């Protein structure tokens, strides 16, 4: 399933989408070339911000589109009602940038109390001739620690600013990220929510294949049987399908290894009529 992020997307967003089996295209396609690009590449999801417009004519001429996503709040660049009348799902991310803007608030706070905005301009111009005076002026900065921050307006951004003030964490691993989300009262990141909702809208689920060097996620349509799902990896897997050795994700979490799962009798051998379920870890046996 191909998703075109035409107005850009963060690296973390791309990574999360790809982990979930989506092919993410980050090429910036000119508005006048968008129709041809979507149809040529069979794009099912179009993610935009404010630069790209999605009007009635584009919707009519791109039958492969199933989802239009708008990064941010306003959707005046999308014919929302018309898209929905044609069966497309239209979503936006009203809270996605709140944290980023809140961080920007803190960058301005640090800049102001240390006179960085002024010194950045004047030091290159007068530093050689007036260094001592400038140094004395800019040495009068203060610390934010111990200060009281007053927030006027307590919408999403105001709330995020207050939360960041409470504790600024450098998130280096999964445990830190989880702790940070827990502290904010959140269960998932914005990219995780986008992936889950996109799967739901397109009636998709994910199965996994695992080897010694890598684990891969593959997207499939709900209700698909094992041979068809095997064909997503390679057509030879479907043509020569023999059986599927299936481990449930929950069992893998509980037992921790394939060996222990086998010892517990939790590995299931399924045939051609097996309907693959979300989270299945599968090793396909085939012969061509």
Buried (B, 14 or more C-beta within 10 A) or exposed (E): BBBBBBBBBBEEBBEBBBBBBBBBBBEEBEEEEBBEBBBEBEBBBBBBBEEBEBEEEBBEEBEBBBBBBBBBEEBEBBBBEBBEEEEBBBBBBEBBBBBEEBEEBBEEBEBBBBBBEBBEEBBEEEEEEEEEEBEEBBEEEEEEEEEEEEEEEEEBBBBBBEBBBEEEEEEEEEEEEEBBBEEBEBEEBBBBBBBEBBBEBBEBBBBBBBEEEEEEEBBBBBEBBBBBBBBBBEEEBBEBBBBBBBBBBEBBEEBEEBEEBEEEEBBBEBEEEBEBEEBBBBBBEBEE
